Amino acid sequence: MDDVQIKEMVRARYGSIAATSEADCCAPSSCCGPQATVHDKARRMGYTEAELAAVPEGANLGLGCGNPQAIAAMQLGEVVVDLGSGAGFDCFLAARQVGDTGHVIGVDMTHEMLKKARDNAVSIRAGNIEFRLGELEHLPIADNTADVVISNCVINLVPDKEQVLREAFRVLKSGGRLAVSDVINIAPLPAELRADPALLCGCVAGAAPAERIEAWLSEAGFVDVRVTRNVEGREMVESWAYGRGVENYIASAMVEARKPERVYNVLFLCTGNSARSILAEVLIGHWGKGRFNGYSAGSFPKGAVHPLALEELERHHLSTTGLRSKSWNEFARPGAPVMDLVFTVCDQAAGEACPVWPGNPVTAHWGVPDPAAVDGTEGEQRKAFHVAYLALENRIKIFVALPIDRLDRLAIKQKVDEIGRLGACRNRSCHDFGC
């Protein structure tokens, strides 16, 4: 049986369940052991009485193998995506956790399930939930949308599970979490069970080993990957095909992973790359707390960092190790770090045209008066460096607090331009410096 046939069989199976509102068990339609209500089955998966009472009638079809809500740690205002949302059971529970300021998106490939879920949403006037038709290998969701992706015993049904996990990674925001309840293969399935069509579309024959799932997640880019077998779920798995011993080969498990925070490269430019841009390079590394890599360069580098810039940084207990004055040409060469943002910090136009930066970074002008140009006493010069330090620190602290992962390019540009106008120099020709 090829992948298309398996998918059509799964679609027909779960469409039938939605149409009849009856699911004898998670696996085959003819289970032979003691029968349980959908309520009892959900309790056995780990749902509480309060959770079961909170969903509209008909949302709980008794399908699943665990409770992903228990590990998702959803917060108010978050966006949640449910892969294989069925009649909406987990979506309705998630909607309660994220509140009116949050949003829940359920995705299912079965028209009948989709209709049932939408009808259920209408019945309780749920305003923060939507259900979309789609396949898990090609989610109808934009990049970087979700804070959390959940799923309950559905990914095992998809032939190309690796692609599903890549899609989950794509739609998650930086730092987003994957919280999945599914089944894993704990011993090789006998040929008889592996070829059984009922088990193929019923959470048994499609299970993958934990090691393979962990490898797929890591290859997709996830970190903090963990697959935890639920040893107490053996009886539940047994009930899916009584007398066939599936519990000896399949176990329920919780799958957790996280999409790492994106690290942004930021380049600060000024003419000599000896004072202001050096200060900014260090400050963004300090206040960015691992989310930003700071770099600096100059159009006509002095060749040495100003001693008072080093003194100012050391006075604030910031490391000056490795700082050097360098040309901006270093960052326009092949193999150089690709910049996400480029800020000029000069306060007078230099007349040069910037190199063409690979990656088309967002640019802005954050003009600060040059402390190295101050004539006066040693105390006055130190004060000028301190003032420049504070001006840059203020802007950088505001910048790193932006929800940059959630902003599009235009919004980022607007925000960094606004920050640049905080205490900006009055010479508008500064913007001629390649910004």
C-alpha positions in Angstrom: 0.0 0.0 0.0 1.5 3.3 -1.0 1.4 6.7 0.8 -1.5 8.0 -1.1 -3.6 5.0 -0.4 -2.7 5.1 3.3 -3.7 8.8 3.5 -7.0 8.2 1.7 -7.8 5.3 4.1 -7.1 7.5 7.1 -9.2 10.2 5.7 -12.1 7.9 5.1 -11.8 6.3 8.6 -11.8 9.6 10.5 -14.4 11.1 8.2 -16.7 8.2 9.2 -16.0 8.8 12.9 -16.9 12.4 12.6 -20.1 11.6 10.7 -21.3 9.0 13.2 -19.7 10.6 16.3 -18.7 7.1 17.3 -15.1 5.9 17.8 -14.8 2.4 19.2 -11.1 3.1 20.0 -8.2 4.9 18.6 -7.2 2.1 16.3 -9.4 -0.4 14.5 -13.1 0.0 14.3 -13.8 -3.5 15.7 -12.2 -3.7 19.2 -13.0 -6.8 21.1 -12.4 -5.9 24.7 -14.4 -4.1 27.3 -16.1 -1.0 25.8 -15.6 2.4 27.4 -17.4 5.7 26.8 -15.5 8.6 25.1 -15.5 10.3 28.5 -13.8 7.3 30.1 -11.3 7.1 27.3 -10.4 10.8 27.7 -9.9 10.3 31.4 -7.6 7.4 30.7 -5.6 9.7 28.4 -5.0 12.1 31.3 -7.8 14.7 30.9 -9.4 16.0 34.1 -13.1 16.2 34.8 -12.9 20.0 34.7 -11.3 19.8 31.2 -14.0 17.4 30.0 -16.7 19.6 31.3 -15.3 22.7 29.6 -15.6 21.6 25.9 -18.8 21.6 23.8 -20.8 18.4 23.4 -19.5 16.4 20.5 -15.9 17.7 20.7 -14.6 14.7 22.6 -14.6 11.7 20.4 -12.4 9.6 22.6 -9.5 9.8 20.1 -5.9 10.2 21.2 -3.3 8.6 23.4 -2.5 11.3 25.9 -3.0 14.9 27.0 -0.6 17.4 25.2 -2.2 20.2 27.3 -0.3 18.8 30.3 3.1 19.6 28.8 2.3 22.6 26.5 2.5 25.3 29.3 0.3 27.6 27.4 0.1 31.3 28.4 -2.4 34.1 28.0 -2.1 35.7 24.6 -0.2 32.9 22.9 -1.0 31.4 19.5 -1.5 27.7 19.4 -1.6 25.3 16.4 -3.2 21.9 16.7 -2.1 19.4 14.1 -4.9 17.0 13.3 -7.5 18.9 15.3 -10.4 16.6 14.7 -13.7 17.8 16.3 -11.7 20.5 18.2 -11.3 18.9 21.6 -7.8 20.1 22.3 -8.4 23.4 20.5 -11.3 24.3 22.9 -9.1 23.5 25.9 -6.2 25.5 24.5 -8.5 28.5 23.8 -9.4 28.6 27.5 -5.7 28.8 28.4 -4.6 31.5 25.9 -7.7 33.6 26.6 -9.4 36.2 24.4 -6.0 37.8 23.6 -4.7 34.5 22.3 -5.6 32.5 19.2 -5.9 28.8 18.3 -5.7 27.3 14.8 -6.8 23.7 14.3 -5.7 22.0 11.1 -7.4 18.8 9.8 -7.5 17.1 6.3 -11.0 15.6 6.9 -14.0 17.7 5.7 -16.3 16.0 8.1 -14.1 16.6 11.1 -13.7 20.2 10.0 -17.4 20.8 9.8 -18.0 19.2 13.2 -15.3 21.4 14.8 -16.6 24.6 13.3 -20.2 23.7 14.4 -18.9 23.1 17.9 -17.1 26.5 17.9 -20.3 28.2 16.8 -22.3 26.5 19.5 -20.2 28.1 22.2 -19.5 31.4 20.3 -15.7 30.8 20.4 -14.1 33.9 19.0 -10.5 33.0 19.4 -10.5 29.6 17.4 -10.4 28.9 13.7 -10.3 25.6 11.9 -8.4 25.2 8.6 -8.5 22.5 6.0 -5.0 21.2 5.2 -2.5 18.4 5.3 0.1 18.3 8.1 2.9 18.0 5.5 1.9 21.3 4.0 0.4 23.5 6.8 -1.9 26.4 5.6 -0.1 28.6 8.1 2.5 31.4 7.7 6.0 31.1 9.0 6.7 32.1 12.6 3.1 32.1 13.6 2.7 29.9 16.7 4.1 30.0 20.2 3.0 26.3 20.7 2.3 23.4 18.3 0.3 20.5 19.8 -1.0 17.3 18.4 -2.7 14.2 19.9 -1.9 10.8 18.2 -2.1 12.1 14.7 1.5 12.4 13.4 1.9 8.6 13.4 -0.9 8.4 10.8 1.1 10.5 8.3 3.4 8.6 6.0 6.0 11.4 5.8 6.4 12.2 9.5 9.7 14.0 9.0 8.0 16.6 6.8 5.3 17.2 9.4 8.0 18.0 12.0 9.8 20.3 9.5 6.5 22.1 9.0 5.9 22.4 12.8 9.4 24.0 13.0 8.5 26.4 10.2 5.3 27.7 11.7 6.7 28.1 15.2 8.1 31.4 16.3 11.7 31.6 17.7 11.6 30.0 21.1 8.3 28.2 20.3 7.5 24.8 21.8 6.3 21.5 20.4 4.1 19.5 22.7 2.8 16.2 21.2 1.2 13.1 22.5 1.7 10.2 20.2 2.7 6.6 19.9 6.2 5.2 19.5 7.4 1.8 18.3 9.2 -0.1 21.1 9.8 -3.4 19.2 9.6 -4.5 15.6 6.0 -5.1 14.6 5.3 -8.6 13.2 4.5 -8.6 9.5 0.9 -9.5 10.2 0.4 -6.4 12.3 2.4 -4.1 10.1 0.4 -4.9 7.0 -3.1 -4.7 8.7 -4.9 -1.8 7.1 -7.0 -1.2 10.2 -3.8 -0.8 12.2 -2.2 1.4 9.6 -4.9 4.0 10.1 -5.3 3.4 13.8 -2.3 4.6 15.7 -0.4 1.3 15.6 1.4 0.3 12.4 2.6 3.8 11.6 4.4 4.4 14.9 8.1 5.2 14.6 10.8 4.4 17.2 11.7 7.2 19.7 15.3 7.4 18.4 14.1 8.1 14.9 11.6 10.8 16.1 14.4 12.5 18.1 16.7 12.4 15.0 14.0 13.9 12.8 13.3 16.7 15.3 17.0 17.5 15.6 17.5 17.5 11.8 14.5 19.9 11.5 16.3 22.3 13.8 14.7 21.7 17.2 16.6 21.7 20.5 15.8 20.4 23.9 14.3 17.3 22.3 12.7 14.7 24.6 10.5 11.7 24.0 9.1 10.3 27.2 7.4 6.9 27.2 4.2 6.7 29.2 4.5 3.3 30.9 1.1 3.7 32.5 -0.5 3.7 29.0 0.0 0.0 28.3 -3.6 -0.9 29.1 -5.0 1.9 26.9 -2.9 0.7 24.0 -4.0 -2.9 24.6 -7.6 -1.8 24.3 -7.1 -0.6 20.7 -6.8 -4.2 19.5 -7.6 -6.6 22.3 -5.9 -10.0 22.0 -3.4 -9.0 19.3 -0.6 -8.0 21.6 -0.1 -4.5 20.1 0.9 -3.2 23.6 4.1 -5.2 23.3 5.2 -3.2 20.2 3.6 0.2 20.7 3.6 2.7 23.6 2.1 6.1 24.1 4.7 8.9 24.7 5.1 12.6 25.1 7.2 14.4 22.6 8.7 17.8 23.5 11.0 20.1 21.7 11.8 23.8 21.3 12.6 26.0 18.3 15.8 27.9 19.3 15.7 31.6 19.7 16.9 33.3 16.5 20.2 35.2 17.0 20.4 38.5 15.1 23.6 40.0 13.7 23.8 43.7 14.1 26.6 45.9 12.6 27.3 49.4 13.9 29.2 51.8 11.6 31.0 55.1 12.1 33.9 56.7 10.3 36.8 55.7 12.5 35.4 52.6 14.3 37.3 53.7 17.5 34.7 55.0 19.8 30.9 55.1 19.3 30.5 51.9 17.2 32.9 50.1 19.5 30.7 51.1 22.5 27.6 49.9 20.7 29.1 46.6 19.7 29.8 45.7 23.3 26.5 47.1 24.6 24.3 45.1 22.3 26.2 41.9 23.3 25.6 42.7 26.9 22.0 43.8 26.9 21.0 41.4 24.1 21.7 38.4 26.4 22.6 36.0 23.6 19.9 37.1 21.1 22.1 39.6 19.3 25.7 39.3 17.9 27.2 42.8 17.9 29.8 43.9 15.3 31.4 47.2 14.4 33.4 48.7 11.6 34.3 52.0 10.0 34.7 53.6 6.5 38.1 54.9 7.4 39.1 53.0 10.5 41.6 54.6 12.9 43.4 51.3 13.4 43.1 51.4 17.2 40.3 51.7 19.7 40.2 54.9 21.6 41.6 54.5 25.1 38.7 56.4 26.7 36.2 54.1 25.0 38.0 51.1 26.6 38.1 52.9 29.9 34.4 53.7 29.8 33.5 50.0 29.0 35.8 48.7 31.8 34.2 51.2 34.2 30.9 49.4 33.6 32.6 46.0 34.0 32.2 45.1 30.4 34.8 43.0 28.6 37.0 44.7 26.1 38.8 41.6 25.0 39.2 41.3 21.2 38.0 44.8 20.3 39.7 46.3 17.3 39.2 49.1 14.8 38.5 47.6 11.4 37.2 48.4 7.9 33.6 47.8 6.9 34.9 46.0 3.9 35.4 43.0 6.2 31.7 42.5 6.3 31.0 42.8 2.6 33.3 40.0 1.7 32.1 36.4 0.8 32.0 34.3 4.0 31.4 37.3 6.3 28.6 37.1 8.8 25.3 38.1 7.2 23.8 41.1 8.9 20.2 41.4 9.9 20.5 45.1 10.9 23.0 47.8 10.2 23.0 51.1 12.2 25.2 54.1 11.6 26.1 56.0 14.7 28.0 59.0 13.2 26.6 62.4 13.7 28.1 64.1 10.7 27.9 63.0 7.1 31.0 61.4 5.7 29.9 61.3 2.1 30.8 57.7 1.5 28.4 55.1 0.1 28.1 51.9 2.1 29.1 48.6 0.6 26.3 46.4 -0.6 25.5 44.3 2.4 24.6 40.6 1.8 21.2 39.7 3.0 19.6 43.1 2.5 19.7 44.1 6.2 17.3 46.6 7.8 19.2 49.9 8.2 18.7 52.9 10.5 20.6 56.0 11.7 21.3 56.4 15.4 23.5 59.5 15.3 25.5 60.2 18.4 28.0 63.1 18.8 31.6 62.0 18.5 33.2 62.0 21.9 36.7 61.7 20.4 36.2 65.1 18.8 35.7 66.9 22.1 38.4 69.4 23.0 38.9 70.3 26.6 40.2 68.9 29.8 40.6 65.2 30.5 37.5 65.3 32.6 35.5 66.9 29.8 36.6 64.2 27.4 35.7 61.4 29.8 32.3 63.0 30.3 31.8 63.1 26.5 32.5 59.3 26.3 30.1 58.7 29.2 27.3 60.7 27.5 27.8 58.8 24.3 27.8 55.5 26.2 24.5 56.4 27.9 22.9 57.5 24.7 23.7 54.3 22.9 22.8 52.2 26.0 19.4 53.8 26.1 18.7 53.1 22.5 20.0 49.5 22.6 18.0 48.7 25.8 14.8 49.8 24.0 15.8 47.9 20.8 16.5 44.6 22.5 13.1 44.8 24.3 11.3 44.8 21.0 9.4 41.6 20.1 11.5 41.5 17.0 10.6 37.9 16.2 7.0 38.9 15.8 7.6 42.0 13.6 7.8 42.0 9.9 10.5 43.9 8.1 8.5 47.1 7.7 7.6 47.2 11.3 11.2 46.6 12.4 12.3 49.5 10.2 9.7 51.8 11.7 10.7 50.9 15.2 14.4 51.3 14.8 13.9 54.6 13.0 11.8 55.8 16.0 14.6 54.7 18.4 17.1 56.6 16.3 15.1 59.8 16.7 15.5 59.6 20.5 18.0 62.4 21.2 19.1 62.3 17.5 21.4 64.9 16.1 19.7 67.7 14.2 21.9 67.3 11.0 19.5 65.4 8.7 22.3 64.9 6.2 23.5 62.1 8.5 21.2 59.9 6.6 23.4 60.3 3.6 25.8 57.9 5.3 24.3 54.9 3.4 21.2 54.5 5.6 
